[in-house]
Each structure stands twice: as structure tokens, then as C-alpha cells.
Amino acid sequence: MLLVGMALGLVAAFESADGGGFQIARDADEYTQIWSIGRDLVMFGAVVPILLGIALYIVPLQIGASSSAFARGGAAAFWTWALGVDLLIISYLLNGGPGGGRTDFVLLWATALAMMLGGLIWAMVVVLTTILGARTVGMTTDRVPFTTWGFFVFCLVGIFSVPITMAELLLGYLNVRYGHLPITESEALAAVMDGVSFAPSIYWLGIPLLGIGVDVIGAHTGIPVASRKPIMAAITAFGVLTFGADLVAMASLRTLEFNNALLVLGLLGAALPVLAILGLSGLSIRNGEFKARVALLGALLSGMLVLAAAAVALLGVVEPIMVGLDKIIPDAIDLNNTLVVNGTAWHESVRALMIGAAVVGIIGALHHWANKIWGRRLTEPLGMLSLLLAAGGAVLWAVGELVAGIADRPFYSALDQADFDGYSGLVNTMGFVSAVGVLALVGAAALLALNLASNVFGSKPAGSSPDDWTGSTLEWATASPPGLGNFPGPPIVTSASPLADGDLRFDGIVSESMAVASPEGTEGEDA
């Protein structure tokens, strides 16, 4: 879905950059369909499901659980989401979705996307319940790994915010079903996704990336990241700041306005927690051994892209701040020269950086845990190439959209030739720069798929070396991949870094018995 969604985004990017007219799509409505399905599939068909898949596998191992809570609920969540994806694609193929011309399939689009979101919420409930109720002895909430804490905040925010998008889908469904929104104006339904695609709500994708990054940095530098409570507080604060936009966007079906105090505060404050997390994690890089592995570089680049997105999003507060100052100091502010980016392609630049951060973070995370999940490592050179393509592509995509947005190109860019004639050649050039960036992200997704296909779908006995990276969290205390029940017995921990501190026990068995396991893991299994 990541590859398909990015490929559709590439088609839309080249179409909007061709200087007017329609070379690929037949008209503006078909362009809207291509653009919107790409956006739907990348976010809710790929990025969020991949992150939740990692959570459903890794979180139980990190907290010492024998399995996830409601394991069959997790499976049902997957199939609900998968059926929703199928129906979503069918709805677009049969002229539905935003810009669609057939009422039944526009309604099917709303139903299918709601089904996808419902499945994802179900999976979030499973992850959240596992963290709250399945932790092992001694694993208090302030001792859970940063990855687990990141997913805790991610799922908690998602359970409260994603239903708001589902409510907007319901309103869109009712508007179309009962004729309040004519089918000829169905492109307005694309605004349903604005509440989760614009800053600060799109920062939601960055919550688990920050937690994963801190754990990866600690494992690959050999120095577990200290300052646990400040980092956990920073992740929590970042999560809280992502939520305001969803409340403001409720029932909008319009372009999100940044003249609301909740949004302004979210945009102004989001960069501070990210800076704090990167700064505190940097101590481990300075004091440890830096190895240029895909996992470590992915963690760093992902955090930097999240920070870049938060910095770029600050442009959105220029207008409301200047308007506020004009009210306080009348006639002292020249509003005619105020930068106004709301409703322009600038929104896409923030989304580009966050999608790029997510893809980069996922590449790094899969390289970090590949052996734990499949018993096989991913290829480093191929992973490094996909990592650089994803990071570079995200930057190019963002730069092109940012420049076009400052030059007032609208966010929705299916324009005719007369509209394009009013823009400078630079704006049209930036459209092709953005398209090249999206093309690089398509290449990164393809290389990731190739890396997975060529490495993990092979035969290898379960029970390989438990710990590849001298990690200090519980997932590295069992075989790779783990057997039934995950551990030889319920782990007992007394600190946040049980492997580094040497205080891990399994019902009286000292953890060193796991560390001397052979490549086939026979000693570990006997223990």
C-alpha cells in the first residue's frame, strides 16, 4: 500500500506540475480522485498500519508479555482494515471518492475509509490494553521502553482523534445521501482528511517515531539513553499538541483556518519537545560508539525531519499573530505585507516532511528489529540507499511545495491553463521539483519492498542469536524470532534497562543463560 499510494501521489504530482491542462487525468474531478486516493493510502493504508503492526509485535516483547492482549481482536482489526482497503480501492475504480460522479460509490468511499479507520482504532485499543494490563513483574509505567511509551501516547491520542475523522465521514455520507451536497460538488469531500493531514494534527505520526528513535539510538551506540522521565514527558507533550487541530476541524468540510488559539499554540510549541528529545538522545551518541547503520541513521534522520516539519509549520502562525498584534496596536502593523500560507501548497510541504519522517523511521525500525521479527537481517547497502532516497525525496517534495505555497499556489492544484498563466516559471519549476521528490520516495518504497522480499521470506530455523545490537530492553532477552509465549517464563525486572543492568530473571533463571544461546537457540530453548 505504501508503494501504491506513493505511486498514485507521483501521478498526481506530475499532473499538477505540467503547467496547466490534463495530460494524465481526463479532468479536474479525475485528478482529485487520483490525488485523494494517494493521500488516503499513504497515511491510513500504509504508514499508520505499518506502525501499528510493529507495535503489535514489539510492544508485548518489550514489556515482558507472553502475547498481546485480545490477540484475536488484533487479528480481527487487521481483517477489518484490509476489507476496508479493498472496498476503498473498488470505490475509486468505480468513479467514487472525492471528485467521483456516482453517488453509490462516493458513499462506498466514505464507508470503506470509515471501516479502515475503525480497524486501526481496534488495533490501537489492543496495543493500549496490552501496555496497561499485560506488563510483567516489576515493569512499572516509568520503566517501559521509550518505544512502548511512544506507542502508548500514539494510540491514546489516536483513539480520541481518529473518531473525529470518522464523524466527518458520516456527515459527508449523509450530505451526499440526502442531496445536501450535490454529486457534482463531491470534490469538497477531500477536505474530510484535512483535519488529519494538516499541522499540527499530522504530527501524530511522529509520536511513535520519537520513541522508536530513542530506543534505537541507545541500542546502536551501546549507551542506553538516560533522562527517562524528561523524554517521556516530552513525548507526551508532543502528543497533546497534535490533538487541537482535530477538534477545530470537526464537521468542517473546509480548509482548516489557522486563526484559532489551539492551532497556533500547537504550531508554536511542537518543535520544543522534539528538540528536547533529540538533545537528550544526543548524549548517548556523544558518549557511545557511533556506527553508521541504517537503523541508527534512520532514527536520527526521522527525528530531524519531524523537527523540520515543526519548523516549516511555524510559517502558518505569521498571519494570526500579525492580526492579533494589529488588534492590540492598531495601524502599527501592515497586514498587506503579511505572509499568508493557509490554503496554499505550503500545507503539502509539512505533510511531505512528516510522511518522509515516517518512511525513514519505518525503514530504520525494520532494520533494527528485522532479526527479531523474521530471524533474518535486512541488507544494509540496500537499506542505506532506500533511507537516503526517502530522506532526500521528502526534502525535495517539501521544498517544491513550500516555495509554491509562499507564491500563493493553492493547496488544491488541479487548475486550468489560465490559472497557471498567472504564476511565475519558478512556481511551475517547483512543481517538477516536488514530483522528483515524490519519485524518490516511490523508489525508497520499492527498495524497501525488495529488501524485505529478498531477505525475510526465506527458510531459517527459529531461535537465532537473541541480541544483534547489545540492546538493553526485554525483546533482546529471547530468541529471534521468539517462540510460543515469547519467554521461557515470566520475566522479573527491577529497572528500565534490565539487560544492561544484569538484573533480569525468569522465574529464578538468570538472564545470562539466554545470552549464551547457540545460533540455533537450543540452549535458550532448554532453559
N, C-alpha and C positions, 0 to 999 in steps of 0.2 A: 504493500500500500504506500510505503514511503517513496519507492521508485515510481510508481504510477502517479501518485499525487504530484511529485516534483516534475515529472514529465508533462503533465497537464498544465502545471504552472509555467513551464517553459514555453508551451504553445501560446498561452495567454500573454506571456511577456513579449514574445516576438510579435504577436499580433498588435499589441498596444504600442510597440516601438517602430512600426513600419511607416510612420509619417502620415497616417490617415487612411481611410478606406479599410476594406477587409480582404485580406489575402488568404486567410485560412478559414475563419468563421464566415458564415454567409451574411450575418447581420449582427447588430448590437446585442440582440437577445441571445443568439448562439454564443457570442463572445462571453456574455455574462454567465452562461451555463458552464463553459469551459473554465473560466476563472474561478467561479464559486465551487465547483466540484474539486478543483485542485486544492483550494483552501480548506474545504471540509476534510478531504482525505489526508492531507499532510498533518493536520492538527489532531483530529479525532479518529482518523483511520490509521495513523502511524505513530506519531510522537507520543501521545498520551497512552495508547495501548502498549507500546514497547516499554515505556517507563513502568507501567503497572505490571507488565509481565516480569520485569526484573524484580519488582517489589515482591510479587507473589512467590518468587523463587528464593530470593536472597534474604528477605526480612526474617522468615522463620529460622533460617540458619544463624543469622546474626543475634537473635535473642534466645537461642537455645531451645526452640520449639521442635517437637517431633514432626509437625506438619503445620500448614496454615489452618486457622480457624475456618470452619464452614468450607472445607475443601471442595465439596460438591457444589456449593454456592459459587466458588471461584470458577469451576468448570461451566456452570450454567451462565455465569456472567460472560464468559468468553463466547459461548454459542449465541447468546442474545446479541452481543456486539457483532459477531460475524454475520448473523442473519440480517441485522440492520445494515451492514456494509453492502451486502448483496442487493438488498432492496433499494438502497440509495443509488447504486450504480444503475440498476434497472430503471429507476425513476428518471434519471438523466438521459439514458439511452432512448426512452420513450417520450422525450420532449417535456420533461418535468423540471422541478427545481426552480430557483430564481431565474427569471427570463423565459421560463417554459410557457408553452402555448396550449397545453392540455390540462384541464382542471384536475382530472383524476390523478395525474402523475405529479402535478405540483403538490397535491395533498399527500401522495405517497412519499414524496421527498420529505415533507415535514414529519410524517410518521416514522420513516426509516431513520432519519437523523435523531429523532427523539429516542428510538429504540437503541441506537448506538450509544447515546449518552446514558440511557438507563443501564445498559450493560456495564459501562465504565463506572457508573456510580456504585453498582452492585459490587464490582471488584474493589472499589475503594473501601466499601463497608467491610469486606473480608480482610483487607490489609489492616485497616484501623482496628478491627476486633482482635486480630492476631497480636498486634502490638500491645493492646490494652489488657488482653486476657490470657495470653499464652507464653509470657516471658518465664524463663527458667528461674531457679532458686538464686537469689542474690542479684538478679538483673533488674534493678530499680530503674525508674524512668530517666534518672540522671546518669545512668551507666550505659544506656543503649547506644550503639554506634551512631555516628553522625548520619550515615545513610538511612538508617531506620528512623531517626528523628526527622530528617528531611521528608521522608515519605509520610510520616505521621502528620506533619503540618500540611503537606500537599494534599493528602486525602481529606483531612478535616476541612480545609478551605474548599476543596472540590465538592464535597457533599453539600455544602451550603450555597455554592455559587453556580455550579452546573445546572441545578434545577431551575435557576432563573432563566437560563437559555432555553430549557425545555418549556417553560411557561410562555416565553416569547414565540416558540414554535407552535404552541397550542393556539395562541392568539392569531398568528399568521394563518394557521389551518382554518380557524373559524371565520376569519375575514374573507378568505378565498371561498370557503364552502358556502357561505351565505351571501356572497356577492358584494360585501363591503369593500373588497379590493378586487377590481376587475382583473381578469386574467391577462389583459393587455398590459397591465402595470405590475406583473409579477416580479419584475426585477427588483422592486422595493424589498422583497423578502431577503435579499442578500444582506440587508442591514441587521438581520437577526444575529448574525455572527460577529457584528461589530463589538458587542459587549465583551466578547472573549478574545478578540483579535487586536484590540487597541490597548495601548498602555493606559494605566498600569496593570490592567487585568491580565494581559498576556504574560506578565512576569511570573504568573502562576507556574508556567513551565519551568522556570528557573529554580523553584524551591528544591526539588529533589536533586537537581544538578549540583547545587552548592553542597548538599550533604554528601553526595557521592564523591565530589571532588576532594573534600576534606579527608575522607577515609582513604582515597586513592593516594593522595599526597603522603599521608602518614605511612602507608604500606611501602611505597616505592622509594621513599627517602630513608626508610629504616628508623624514623623518629616519629612516633605517634604524636599527632597534633594535640597540644595542651590547651588550656583555657577553654575547657569544655562548656561551662555554663555561659560564658560570653558568646561563644559561637552558636550554641543552641538558642540563646535569646535573640541573636541577630537573624538566624533563620526564621524564627517565629515572627519577629518584627517585619521581615521581608514578606512573609505570608500574609500578615494582616494588611499591609499596604496594597496588596493586589486585589483586595475584595471590594473596595469602594466603587469601582467602575461598574461592576455587575449590578449593584443596587441602583445606581443612577441610570443605567441603560434599560432597566426593567420596562417592558412594554413600549419601547421607543419606536422601533422600526424607522429609525432616522440616524443620521450621522451624529456620533457622540460629541457633545459640546464640552469644552474644557473650561467653562466658566462656573464650575461647581467646586466648592471648597474641598470636598472629599477627593476629587480627582487631582486638584492642584497639590494637596498635601501628599497624595500618593506619588505623584511625579517628582516632587521636591525631595521626598525622604527616601525613595527606593535605593538610591546609589549608596547611602551611608552604610546599611547592613552588608552590602556586597563588598564595599571597601574594607570593612572591619573583618569579614571572613577571609578575604584574600590576604590582608595584612597579618592576621594571626596564623594563618596557614603558612605564610612565608617564612616564619621562624623555623619550621621543620625543614624547609628547603635550604635555608642558610646553615643550619646545624647538622643536617644529614648529608647523605650522598646522593647527588642529583644524577639520575640516569635517564637519558633521552628515550624513554619508552613511549609507546603510543598511549598507554593508559595515563601516565603522568602528564604528558603534553596535552592530552585531551582534557584532563581535569583543569589545567591552567588556562588553556585557550577558551574552554567553555565559560569559566568564570569571568575572563576578560571580555568575552562577547556579551555576557549578561550586563557587565558594568558599562560597556559601550552603549548598549540599548538604553540603559537608565540615563546615561549622559545625553544621548541624542534626544530622548523624550523630554528633556528639560526645555527644549525649544517650544514645546506646547504650552508652557506656562507664561511665556512672554506676554501674550495678548491679555489674559485675565489679570496678570499683575499690573500691567500698564493701565488697564481700565480701572482697576482698584485705586491706583495712585491718582488717576485723573479725578476720581470722586473725592479723594482726600485733599488733593491740591489742584483745584480747577484751573484750567488754562495754562498749567505748567507742563503738561505732557502733550506731545504732538502725536496723537493717535494715528495720523495719516502715515507716519513712518514706522509704525509698529509692525513687527514681523507676525504674520498670521499664517499658521500652518495647518490649523484644524480643517479637515475636509479635503486636504491635498494628498499627494502621493507620499508625503512625509510619513503618514501612518504605516505605509508599507515598509519604509526603511527600518522602523522599530521592529516590526514583525519579522523582517528579514534577519535582523541580528538575533532575535530570540529563537527563530527556527534554526538558524545556523548554530547557535549555542546548544540547542537540544540535540541536533545531529552530531555535532562534535562530542558532546558529553556522552551520547549513546555509544559512539564508536569507542571512546576511551573506556567506558564501563564494560562493554562486551569484551574488549581485550583484557581487562582486569579480571573478569570473572568467567571467561570462556572455559578454562580448565575446570573450574568448579562446577559449571553447568553441564558441559558436554564431555569432560575428560580429555579435551584437546585444546591446545593453544591456537590462537589465530596468527596468521603470518604477519610479522612486524613490518617488513617493507611495504606490503600491500596496504596494511593498516595505516602506515605513515602517509602514503600517497592519498588515501581516502580522507585522512584527517586534514591534510593541507588543502586539498580541493574543497572540502566543506568549509573550512575557516576562510579561505580566500574567496570562495564563491559568495559566502554570506556578506563579506565586506564589500565586494563589488556590487552585489544586489542592493545593499543598503546605501552605498554612496550614490548610485544612479537614482534611486528613488528620493534620497534626501535632497539632492540638487534640483531635481524636477519639482519636488514639493515646495522648496523655497521659491522657485519660479512660478508657483501657483498652478501647476498642472493638477487637475482634480484627482481625488483618490480613485474614483471610478473613471477609467481612461478609455472606454470604448467610444471614441469620438470620430466624427466625420472629418473630411479633409479641411473644411472651413475652420473647424476648431483648431486643428493642428497648425494652420497657416498663421495663427496668432502667436505661436511660440517661436523662440529662437532656435537656431540649429543646435545649440548646446543642449537644450531640453530633449530634443529628439535623439541626440547622440547619447545622452544619459539613459534613454530608454533601451538602447542596444547594450550599454554597459550593464544595466540591470539584467538583461536577458542572458548575457555571457555569465554573469554571476549565478543565475538560476541553472544554467547549463553545467557549471562546475559542481553545483550541488547534486544535480542528476548523476553526474559521473561519480561523485562520492557515494551516493546511494547504491549505484551499480557495483562499485568496487567492494562495498561492504557486503552486498549480497553474494558476490563472487567469493569473497574471503570466507564467509560462513559456509557456502556450498562446498568449497574445496577442502575445508578443514574439519567441520564438525559432523558431517554426515558420512562418517567412516566407522569402521569397527575398532574398538579399543576396550579392553576389559575395564569394568568399573573398579574403583579402588586405587587409582593412581596416587602419586605423591600429593598429600593434602595441601601443602602450602607452597605456592610458587614464589611469593613475594615477601616472605617474612612478615606477613600481616599479623596484627595483634588482636583481631576480633574473632568471634567464635566460628565463623564459617570456615576458617582455615584450620580448625581443630578436628576435621573429619575428612573422610575420603572424598576424592574428586572424580566423578560426581558422588554424592553421598548415597548410602544405601537406605533401605526402609527404616524409617524412624529417625533418620538424619545422624544420630549419635549413638554410641554404644550404650548410653544410659543418660538420664537427665543431667546436664552439666550443672555444676555448682560454681558460681563466680563470686568474687569479693571485690572486684574493681572493674573499671571501664576497659582495661586492656589486659584481659586475663592471660593471653599467650605471652605478651611481653613481660608481665609481672611474674609468670610462672606459678600462678596460684589456682589453676584450673583443675577441677576434679570431676570424675564421672562416677558417682556412687562409690567413692573410695579409690578409684583408679586414677593415678597421677597422669597428667597430660603428656608427660614425656613418652609414655607408651604409644601414643599416637604419632609422635614426632619421628620414631624410629621405624615407621612402617616402610615396607619394601615398595618398589614401584608398582607392584600388583596389589599392595594394600593387605596382604594376607595377615600380617601381624596385627594391623589395626582392626581387622575383622575379628580375629581371635580374641583380641582384648575386649 
